[in-house]
């Protein structure tokens, strides 16, 4: 399942590139697993929403040859453009600044696929967000999301070992698969065609802990305390009807 990712990081230069660009559980590996449940081809136009430093964009463009709009709020388009040039996908990837909570600057029905990895939980936790995104995907297209989550809702019963790391942002953004499914079921105009816990969770988190991002040190301590008991990766795919 992870042929592209394993081959990419077998190269020492690419392995360093990965460590420098990860912003959470290895988005390259998560992207490859999520795309294994989709039919993607070179004729598709994809919105990679919350692309971060573009790891998901790289796989979508290199493995499938798709045209990708790499949209992010935190990482500048110029930085991503330079990365895309260095990796040889600047002819396939359009870097753009987007704040999803303030609307998207695209035509309705413009995309075949709206794709988001390691990001949707930061802005998609309201009943309003999914309905606001649906119009930008053509009928018969898909919205595909993969995000860090929980095996069950903590609510007010945060496990003792997790309390030193738990904060208001985690409480808002980290939820169970059932929580996300319930939220998505409220949206009109879609059919949920896939929802599951992802197989790459442990490996993607382990690879993230080798990265150079400043929060890695704290996340190593958190994952040691978590011990595989509470975290997962949540996958959701909906078809536009």
C-alpha positions in Angstrom: 0.0 0.0 0.0 2.9 2.4 0.8 5.1 1.7 -2.3 5.5 5.4 -3.2 6.2 6.6 0.4 8.7 3.8 1.2 10.6 4.4 -2.1 10.6 8.2 -1.6 12.1 8.0 1.9 14.6 5.3 1.0 16.6 8.2 -0.6 18.6 10.0 2.1 18.0 13.4 0.6 14.2 12.8 0.5 14.3 11.4 4.0 15.8 14.7 5.2 13.2 16.6 3.1 10.5 14.6 4.9 11.9 15.4 8.4 12.1 19.1 7.5 8.6 19.4 6.2 6.3 17.1 8.4 3.8 19.1 10.5 2.2 16.1 12.1 1.8 12.3 11.5 3.7 11.6 8.2 1.4 13.2 5.7 3.0 11.3 2.8 2.2 7.9 4.3 -1.3 9.0 5.4 -2.0 10.4 1.9 -0.9 7.2 0.2 -3.3 5.2 2.3 -6.2 7.6 1.8 -5.6 7.6 -2.0 -5.7 3.8 -2.1 -9.5 4.1 -1.5 -9.9 6.6 -4.4 -9.7 6.5 -8.2 -7.3 9.3 -9.0 -5.9 10.0 -12.5 -3.9 12.6 -14.4 -7.0 14.4 -15.7 -8.3 15.3 -12.3 -8.2 18.7 -10.7 -7.7 18.4 -6.9 -7.9 20.9 -4.1 -5.3 19.9 -1.4 -6.8 21.9 1.4 -4.5 22.5 4.4 -1.6 21.1 2.5 1.1 22.3 5.0 4.5 22.1 3.4 3.1 20.1 0.5 3.8 16.4 1.3 0.3 15.4 0.3 0.6 17.6 -2.9 3.8 15.9 -3.9 2.2 12.4 -3.8 -0.9 13.5 -5.6 1.1 15.2 -8.4 4.0 12.7 -8.7 2.2 9.4 -8.2 -1.0 10.2 -10.1 0.0 13.2 -12.3 -3.0 15.1 -11.2 -3.3 18.9 -11.2 -3.2 20.1 -7.6 -4.1 23.4 -5.9 -2.0 23.4 -2.8 -3.9 25.6 -0.4 -2.8 26.5 3.1 -3.2 29.1 5.8 0.0 28.7 7.7 2.6 28.1 5.0 3.3 30.8 2.4 2.7 30.0 -1.3 6.2 31.2 -2.1 7.8 28.6 0.3 5.7 25.9 -1.2 6.4 27.0 -4.8 10.1 26.7 -4.0 9.6 23.3 -2.6 7.6 22.2 -5.6 10.3 23.5 -7.9 13.0 21.5 -6.0 10.9 18.3 -6.2 9.9 18.8 -9.9 6.2 19.3 -9.6 5.8 23.0 -10.1 4.1 22.3 -13.4 1.4 20.3 -11.6 1.0 22.1 -8.3 -0.4 25.6 -7.8 0.5 27.0 -4.3 -2.2 29.3 -2.9 -3.0 31.0 0.4 -6.5 30.0 1.7 -8.4 30.4 5.0 -11.1 27.8 4.7 -13.1 29.4 7.4 -13.5 32.5 5.3 -14.6 30.9 2.0 -12.7 29.5 -1.0 -11.7 31.6 -4.0 -12.9 29.0 -6.6 -15.8 28.4 -8.9 -18.5 26.0 -7.9 -18.0 22.5 -9.3 -14.3 23.3 -10.1 -12.7 20.3 -8.5 -13.0 16.5 -9.0 -11.6 15.9 -5.5 -11.3 18.0 -2.3 -8.5 16.3 -0.4 -7.2 17.1 3.1 -4.7 15.4 5.3 -3.6 16.2 8.9 -5.6 19.5 8.7 -9.4 19.2 8.6 -9.8 18.8 12.3 -8.4 22.4 12.8 -11.2 24.0 10.8 -13.8 21.4 10.0 -15.2 20.7 13.5 -18.4 22.7 13.0 -21.7 21.8 11.3 -21.2 24.6 8.8 -17.8 23.8 7.3 -18.6 20.7 5.3 -21.7 22.2 3.6 -19.6 25.3 2.7 -17.1 23.1 0.9 -19.4 20.8 -1.0 -20.3 23.3 -3.8 -16.7 23.5 -5.0 -16.7 19.8 -5.9 -18.5 18.6 -9.1 -21.3 16.1 -8.9 -19.9 12.6 -8.7 -16.7 14.0 -7.2 -15.4 13.3 -3.7 -14.3 14.9 -0.5 -11.6 12.8 1.3 -10.3 13.5 4.7 -7.7 11.9 7.0 -7.0 13.4 10.4 -5.7 12.5 13.9 -8.4 11.3 16.2 -9.4 9.3 19.2 -10.5 5.7 19.6 -13.3 7.0 21.8 -14.6 10.4 23.1 -12.9 11.5 26.3 -15.5 14.2 27.1 -14.7 15.1 30.7 -12.9 11.9 31.5 -9.5 12.6 30.2 -7.2 9.6 31.1 -4.7 10.4 33.8 -1.7 9.8 31.6 -3.0 12.2 29.0 -3.9 15.1 31.3 -0.4 16.7 31.3 -0.7 17.1 27.5 -4.4 17.8 27.1 -5.5 21.3 26.3 -8.4 23.3 24.9 -7.3 22.9 21.2 -7.0 19.1 21.6 -10.4 19.0 23.2 -11.9 20.9 20.3 -10.1 19.1 17.4 -9.5 15.5 18.5 -12.6 13.3 18.1 -13.6 9.7 17.5 -14.6 8.2 14.1 -18.3 8.0 15.3 -18.2 11.7 16.2 -17.0 12.8 12.8 -19.5 10.5 11.0 -22.3 12.0 13.0 -21.2 15.5 12.1 -20.9 14.6 8.4 -24.3 12.9 8.3 -25.9 16.3 9.0 -24.7 17.6 5.6 -27.0 17.5 2.6 -25.7 16.7 -0.9 -23.2 14.0 0.0 -23.1 10.2 0.6 -20.5 8.9 3.0 -18.9 6.0 1.1 -16.0 5.2 3.4 -15.2 5.7 7.1 -12.6 3.9 9.1 -9.6 4.0 11.4 -6.4 4.0 9.3 -3.9 1.2 9.3 -0.8 3.5 9.1 -1.5 5.3 12.4 1.4 3.9 14.5 3.9 4.2 11.6 2.9 7.7 10.6 3.1 8.9 14.2 6.5 7.2 14.7 7.9 8.8 11.6 6.6 12.2 12.7 8.7 11.8 15.9 11.9 11.8 13.8 11.1 15.2 12.3 12.6 18.6 13.0 9.5 20.5 13.9 9.8 22.3 17.3 6.8 20.5 18.8 8.2 17.0 18.1 9.9 16.8 21.5 6.7 17.4 23.4 4.8 14.9 21.1 7.4 12.2 21.8 6.6 12.5 25.5 2.9 12.5 24.7 3.1 9.4 22.5 5.1 7.6 25.1 2.3 8.3 27.7 -0.4 7.4 25.2 1.1 4.0 24.5 -1.2 3.1 21.6 -4.3 3.2 23.8 -6.1 6.4 22.7 -5.1 7.9 19.4 -6.0 6.8 15.9 -6.2 8.3 12.4 -9.7 8.9 11.1 -10.5 8.5 7.4 -13.7 9.8 5.8 -14.7 9.8 2.1 -17.9 11.3 0.8 -19.3 11.4 -2.7 -21.1 14.5 -4.0 -24.6 13.6 -5.1 
